[in-house]
């Protein structure tokens, strides 16, 4: 998180600013440049390119929801939130947007954003919100440093006891482990535990996100390259397999691994051999492979997007991380852990009995990440206070979506929509259809069959609708 020095000699944290309005970008960059190393992008694609070439991982991201190609809807912003968290699960995302309808705010927070600031905003307020998130990052870093060797999986539910037993059982084997689970359940934490509890714990543990690196760059990142192997390769460079040595290499978002590179990964898993880009001499990999995905790789195999032989090699040992909604009373245990962490220096909030029951019954579509961010917001808004069910409900997406949908269904709301210039019924119905389909895919971890059952249609109908709406079935299952 370090960066260029500030005026007082400290290091400026890195901040990614994504907004398509050049005036907003220029003014915010001017305001924030004294305290942060600001990198800017004007679209989701540009943000992805910036991150792939970044030397400094952003600690904070400030993003708009209304991004090209259609700045009038929040879809690109929602996708960007998920991609940023896939690239770096620890980044703190603050949404700065004029699309501040309650449903948009809550959905952004459920996806993993930590704050939502409506436009226009006071710059001092914005600075204060950013500084608050930096304090939270420091608290998380201190907590991690205090227990460097701990496996911090908290819970006492049967699914979590099974998970911990599997981690203990698989930690010290040389075979690959495939970690499956929805977004936000803590797959990266499971990978860390597998490394820490193994005899490899003293060796390197490296992570590479297969979805965050362009396909043409991923091969060199993994296997390294020779001098002159391609334009810009001024010197030879080792890849992740070589740098990991006898340690652990965590391949996150393995479902996005490029199809044309899969034979090379398969070769490593079969006999340990790989080649640096531009070399003909084979090298030997000794790292243990842990891979993770929130997608159904069996569906990927059936669709022809993932090699069946590679899937079987990766899934020699498989761990399923349960979603929070299957973990009984664990959300209340996690709440206690997070409340202690994020209320440092202030009195903690307290839940009423009704609020605690409401929290325990909530489905947590964003899983542990969503719960953590709920606790962060409650700690900031209600320090030392009692939080009742009504106050808690404002932080939960289901109640908000129901209220907004009800409001938007009134005759008055319909009349307002109809008198707008350029109203198109097909466009409105299409947006709602996309929203329900994407939400069903999120809730089921991208499983088309389960999503179809949730939507009350058969799988073939759902697939046809994805194609008709111009949505790629596999890409949609990630969002």
N, C-alpha and C positions, 0 to 999 in steps of 0.2 A: 504494500500500500504506500510505499515511500515514493517520492517524486522529487521535483525541482525544489530548491530551498525557498522558503518564505523570507519576508523582510526581517523577521526575528531570528533567522538562521535555521528554523525547523524545516522539515520536509513537507511539501504539499501533497496531500492525497490526490490520487487520480480520479477524475470525474468524467463520465461520458454524458454528453448533452445531445439529445436527439429531438429535433424539431424542424419542420419544413419551412418555417417562416424566417427568412434571413435577418429581419429586424430583431426578432426575439433572440435568435442565436447570437447575433453580434452584441446586443445589449447585455444579455446574461453572461456571455463570455467576458465582457469588460468588467462586470460587477464581481464575478467569481474568480477571476484570474489571480487576484492577490492571495487567495487562500487555497486554491486548487489548481492542479494541472489539468486543464480542460481540453478534452478532445470532442469534436463535434461531428454530427452526421445528420443528414436531412431525410433519411428513409431507413426502413428496416434492413434492406439490402446493403446500404452504405454502412450502417452500424455493424453488420456482420463482417464486412470487409475490414473495417477499422479494427475490430477486435482480433481478427485473424493476423493482422500485421502489427498488433500492439506490442511494444516492449514492456509496457507497464500495465498490469491488470487493474482495471478501475475498481476502486472500493465503493464508489457511488455511481448511480445512473439517474439522470433526470430526463424523463421521456414524455412526449406528447402521445395522446391516443390517436388523434386524427392525422395519419401519415399517408403519403402517396402509396398506391395510385388513387384511392378514394378517401379524401381527407374529411368527408362528412360523416363517416362511420368509424367506430373505434376498433374495428377488427385487426388492422395492422398493428396498432398499439398493444392489443391483447397478445398477439403472436410474438411481438418483440419482448414482452415481459417474460414469456416462457423461454424464448431463445437465450435471453441474457442469463436467466437462472440455470439453463442447461450448460451454458458456457462457464459460469462461475456461481455455484449454489450459494456462496456467501455474499454476493454483491447486494447492496441495499438499493432498491429501486424506488424512487419517488416519482409519481406521475404528476406532471404539470400540464393541465389540459383544460380547454374550454368545454369539453364534452363531459360536464359534471353532473349528469343525471344520476340519481341515486343508484340505479341499477349498474351503470358504468363504474361508479366508484367502488361498489361492493365487489363486482366481478374482478376488477383490477386487483383489489386487496386479496381476494380469494386465490387468484393465480399466483400471488407471491409478492406483489408490491407492498412496501411498508408504509407508504403515506400517499395521500392524494391531495394536491393543492390546486384549487380552481384558478383559472386565468380570469382576469388579470390578478397578479399577486403583488404584495408589498415585498420589496427585495430584502428588507431586514427580517421579515417573517421567513422567507425562503432560506436565508442564511442560518437562521436559528434552527429550522427543521433539519437542514443538512448537518449542522454541528451536532444535533441530538443523535442522528444516526451514526456519526463517527464515534460518539461516546458508547453507543451500543456495540459497535464493532470492537472497540477496545475492551469492553466487558467480556465479550465472547472470546477474544484472544487471550485475555487473562485467565479465564476459566479453563481454556484448552491447555494453557501452559502449566496450570496448577495440577493437572492430571494427565501428563503426557503419555502415560502408558495405559490409561484406563480405557475400557471398552464401554462407552457411555450410552448403552442401550437401556433405557429405563422402561419398566413395565412389569406387571405380574400376571397378565392375562395368559391363558393357554397358548394363543398364537405366538406371543412373544417368548414364552418359555420354550416352545418348539424351535423358534428362530435361534435363540441363544444356544440350544443344544446342537443345532446344525452347525453353527459357527464354530463351536468347540470341536465338533467332530471333523469338520472339513479344513480347519485352519492350517494344519501341519502336513496336509497331503500335497504332493507335487502336481496334482491334476488341476485343470482349469475349473473355475467355478462360475456359473451363470447366475447373476442376481436379478430376479424379476420383481417388478412392482410398479405401482402407479407413481406419477410425479409427486414429489413431496414426502414420500414415506421414509426416506433416509437410506437409500441404496448405497450412497457413497460412504455412509457411516458403517454399514456392514462390510464394505471393502476394507475400510481402515481397520476394523476389528479382526478380519481374517489375517491381515498383515501383522498386527501387533501381537496376536496370540500364536504366531508361528515362529519357528526357529529363524525365519528370515527377518525378524523384527529389527535387527541391527543393520540391515541392508537398506538400500533406497526403496522408497515406495513412490511411484510416479503415476500421474493421471493424465490421460489424453481424452478429450471429448471428440468422438468421431463425427458428431453433428456440427461441431463448431469450426472445423477446419475444412477448407475447400478440398475437393477430391484430388485436384492436381498437386496439392501441397502435402496431403496426408502421408503419401508414400515416403517422401523424404523425411518428414517428421518422425515417422515410426522407425524406418530402417537406416536413415542417414544418407549422405550423398558424397560422391567423390568431387574433387576440385574440377570445375569446368563441366560438371554433369548437365547443367542447364544455365541459362542466362542469369547472372547474378551470383552463381556459386563460385565465389572467388577463392574459397578455401574448402578443404574437406571438412565434413561435420558428422559427428556421431548422431544416431537417432535414439529414440526412447528405449528400444530394445537393448541397445548397447549401454546406455546410461543407467538403466535399471539393474544391470549386473545380475547378481543372484537374488535380487529382491523381488518386488511385486510390481507388475504393470497393470493398471486399472484402465480398461477400455470402456469408457462410459458411452451411452447411447450407441451400443454396438449395432442396433437395428438400422442405423444410418450408414453403416460401413459400405463404401462404394463396391458395387458388384464386381467391377473389373479388378479390384485389389484383393478380393476375397481369396482367390487361389494362393496368393503370396502369404496371406495370414494363415491359411490352412497348412501350407508347407512348414511354417514355423511350428505350428501345433503338432504336426506329424513327426518331424525329425529335427526340429530346432534350427533349421537352416534358413538364412535370408541373405539378400544381397543389398549392399548400399546402391543407391541409384547411380548408375555410371560405372559400376565395378563388375568384374566377372568372377572375383574370388569370393566363395561363400564364407559367411561368418556364422557363428553358432550363438543362439540366444539361450540364456540360462534362467531368465526371469520366469516367475510363476504368473499366469494370466488369470485375472478376474475381470469379467465383463458384466455389464449391466444394461438393462433395457426396460422401458415402460411400454413396449409394444409386444404383441404376440408374434414371436419369431416363427411359430408354426404357420400362422397365416401368411407371413412374409415368404416362407418357403413355398407354400401352395400358390402364391401369386407370382412366383418366379423372381422375387427381389432378394432372396437370400439363399445361399447354397445349402442344400440338405446335408451334405457331408460336413460342412463347416459348423452347421447348427449342432450336429451330433458330437463333434469334437469339443465344442464350447460347453455343451450341457452335460458333460460327464457327471458333474455334480451341480445340482440346481437348488438355489435357495429362493423361496418366495417371501418377500417382505410384506406382511399383511397391511392393508389400509387401516387407518385409524378407526373407522367405523366398525371394524371387526374386533376391536381390542378391549371391549368391556369397559371397565373403570379406569383404564390407562390414561385417557385424556385428563382426568383429575390429578393423577400423579405427575404427568408432564406439566400441567398447569402450575403445580407447586414448584417444580424445578425451574421453570421459566420465570415465575413470579419472583423467586429468590434472586435469579440472575439479573433481571431487568428492573428491579426496584432498588438497586444499590443506591444509597444516599437519600432515599425517600421512603416514606411509609408504604407498605404494600397495600393494594386494594383487597377487598374481601367480597366474596360472592354470597348472596343470600341462598338459602336452601333451594328456593324455586329456580334461581339462576343456575345453580350447580346442576340441578336435574335437567334443565334445558340444554346446558352445555354437554352433559353426558349423552343426551339423546340426539344431538346434532350429527349430521352425516359427514362433516369435514371433507368436502370435495377436494380441498387443497392439502389434506392430510396434516402431518406434523408441522410442516412449514406454515400452513395456515394458522394452526393453533398458536405457534410461536409468535406470529405477527399479531394475532388477536391479543395475546398477553402484553406485547409491547405497547399496543395502543391503549389498552385498559390501564396499564401502569402510568402512561403519560397523562391520560384524561382524568383518572379517578384515584390518584395517589392518596393513600390513607383513608379512602372512602369505601362505603358499601355499594356494590354493584348489584342492582336488582335485575329481574328478568327482562324488563323493558329496555334498560340500558344495554344489557348484553345482546338483545335481539338486533340492535342496530349494527352489530359487528358480524352478524351471521347472514350469509347470502340468501338462504332459502326464504326467510321472512321478508327480506327486502324485495326479492324477485316477485313474490306473491303480491306484495302491496303495489308494486309498480305495474305489474300485469293487470291487476284489478283496476288501477287508476286509468291505465291506457285503454281499458275496455269500456269506459263510460261513454255515453252518447256525446257528452260535451267534448271529450278528447277526440272522438272520431270526427265530429264536426270541424274542429280546429285543423285536423289533418287534411280533411277534404277541401277546405278553402285555401290551403297552401298552393301557391303556384308550382306547377310541375309535379303534382301528386300522381303516382303510378301505383295502382293496386298490386300489380305483379311484383314490383320491386319491394313493396312492403311485405307481402306474403313470402317472397323469397328470402328476405332478411330474417324473418321469424323462423322459417324452415331451417336456414343455415344455423341459427342460434341453437335451436333445439337439437339438431343433429350433432353439432360440435359439443354441446354440453353432455349429451348422452355418451359420446365417444370419450370425453374426459372422465366421466364418472365410471366408465368400464375399462379404463386404461387402454382404449383403442381397439377393444375386441368388438368386431363388427357384429358377430352373432348375438352377444349380450346387448349391444346397443340397439339392435333391431328389435329384440324382445322388449326392451324398455320403451321403445317408441311405438310398439304395437304393430309393427310391420314385419314382413319376412326379410331375410338377409339379402335376397336378390333385389327386392324393392329398394332397400336402403342403398345398395351399391349403385343401382340405376339412378337414384336421386342424387347421390354424390356426383355422378358423371354429368347429370343434367344441370346441376348447379355450378359446374366447372370446378369442383373440388376433387383433388386427387385422393383416393380412398386411403392410401397409405400416409400421405402428408396430413390428412385430416385426423387420422388416428393419433397423431402426436399432439394435437392441439385441444 
